[in-house]
Amino acid sequence: MKKNDIIPLSITAMSSEGSGIGRYEGLAVFVPQTAIGDELKVKILKVKSNCAFGKIEDILSYGEGRCEPDCEVFSKCGGCVYRHISYDEEQKIKTQRVADAVKRIGGIDMPPEEIVSDKKIKGYRNKAQYPVAQNGSVGFFANHSHRIIPSDTCALQPDEFSRIAQIFSYWMYTSGNPPYIEETGRGLVRHLYIRKAMVTGEIMVCLVINGDKVVAAQRLIDDLKAELGDSLKAVVLNINKKKTNVILSNECVNLYGDGYIYDYLCGVKIRISPLSFYQVNRDMAERLYEKAKEYAKPKGKTVIDLYCGAGTIGLSMAKEAKKIIGVEIIPEAIEDAKLSAEKNGIDNAEFICGDAAEAAKTLAVRNIKPDVVIVDPPRKGCSEELLNTISKDFCPETLVYVSCDPATLARDLKILDNLGYKLKEYTPFDLFPRTAHVETVALLKREA
Ligand code: SAH
């Protein structure tokens, strides 16, 4: 097999990134936007020693799970990967992905609970980060690329976001603020970043700039206010002068409002600042936290919530728990967590800013003996050092692992199994319908 070959291919599985996989001459061939059961003619784009990549040349027959994509830019945009298959099929694929990881990587033979979803596959996102194109319009990055696909609407986002994007683009055309050009590092306006608190309706608009100020800021604020009224609570500049892929720097300047919006999650009012992590699918995050609570049984217990972001998981349990200790590396998120605790009259929560592994050691030195530890790490999962501290120093009876990557979850489950923490149950959650992502909540118990 070589580049430009046209081969016949049957799609038999899906990759973790949402590409279909078929086998040809013993090699796995990855083809995006295909479905299990597809019979295809595929054009080979790249051959590596252990796999190949191709694109659809012709569809000979359709797999059962296929449906008509409901988005105009689906074939180009790098956001969704499953708009061409039914949502039922997508949930099966995601469940299978989690189950496979736990079995193959984790070495644990246990089926997952049924995947939890509210089946809302449109308009669920509360956050958008649009790159600014060279003509001042906004769009989305193409798959595996920084090429901008112009589009101000996205099926995953609320309607206001496209109106904000249009107001912003018009302001870019007419205000004389130059767009940032990634290749040269020149120009000013890099990203338009929007957040909406879905329960209160409050909106934050943030411009990420390669400089210290923009001209005609007041006109943008006035236009946004005219469109959004009192919902507009914050307009913020994020100063990012680095030549980097990382969207946000840690420096924010308020142009309008005090820089925050507030949302409700599990009955707790949560302050959200531009730099704090906040789950993009609020309604499903609530379901996920309810499951975490069901697993944790926090009543009367001391709970450590590692990688706590704005404190949301711990705060959702604070009323029942004896004590909550949250740990998070982003200072602004910790400030949000502390303020939210105070505003909600929660006085049994402590929040520590620092690396989870290091803070855990410090807590162990303080001789804190939690009954429950919750971890919710980023995709790379937990360090072995942290898992050691949890199992050897904290020795909680219950460990709840919230994961956004089945592969690293499974890797950590294996390590934890050897450290005496046994998987009891795990539930996949679809917080990101139509994209390749899937969350999992796992319950582990210390071996007697
Ligand atoms: N539990 C929160 C946040 C989960 S996202 C929620 O449900 O909203 C993961 C969080 O881990 C992010 O807030 C990120 O800033 C934080 N983080 C990343 N690396 C970290 C580290 N080494 N130590 C502590 N927190 C870290």
Boltz pocket constraint, residues with backbone or C-beta under 6 A from the ligand:
constraints:
  - pocket:
      binder: B
      contacts: [[A, 276], [A, 277], [A, 278], [A, 279], [A, 306], [A, 307], [A, 308], [A, 309], [A, 310], [A, 311], [A, 312], [A, 313], [A, 327], [A, 328], [A, 329], [A, 330], [A, 333], [A, 354], [A, 355], [A, 356], [A, 357], [A, 376], [A, 377], [A, 378]]
      max_distance: 6.0
